[in-house]
């Protein structure tokens, strides 16, 4: 929840303390465009955060569909031999998806597949595309900066 809360913040002002660096209000708000990266290993909160980023219009999601595992478990019972038994407990409903993130995942806005050849060569084509999109968005809408005192 904290990740989504911070990414959803928008700068509406600046504190300009004497002798110190200015800082945004609210604090920790993104100064520029946000681009998320997701893949088939993004599960649980990775599913939820990407669904929330899309639902709130925070920015595009780049990569491949997330894993699709949002039902949380509880470990409540221990068997005689010490084995811990877990059970599904926390279902998740998400705006724009309903109950359908479980077993399905979240589709990216821009699909970029990381092939085994990319991995072997040390390339992260998903991250490269996300950076390209972020830089293009920054060129169009520059990052917010504190006002001058003039």
C-alpha angles and dihedrals in degrees: 000000000000092000093053092043093054095043091050094055119110125203111246099163149359134237110217108190119191111261094003137088118273117249133199129255114252094034120237094021115148111261094204144010120327122219120182126207120211138169142166090289092060101100140154104000087013088062093044097046093049091048089049093048089054095043092050094043092235094147145304124302114225127196131037136324115293123247099262104228113131104136106108124217135217125211103217109144133055119197124223091262091054096258112148116226119209128195134192109259115149117062119190129218116189131191111257092016107050108194093333101100089080109090091359110058131202121298117225122240089230115032115215118168119211104217124204088247090058091050092048091050092049093247123142102198092175092056091043091055092045090052091048091052092046093050091048090050090048090052089053097040112020121214115272116258132190116271119257118250092231 
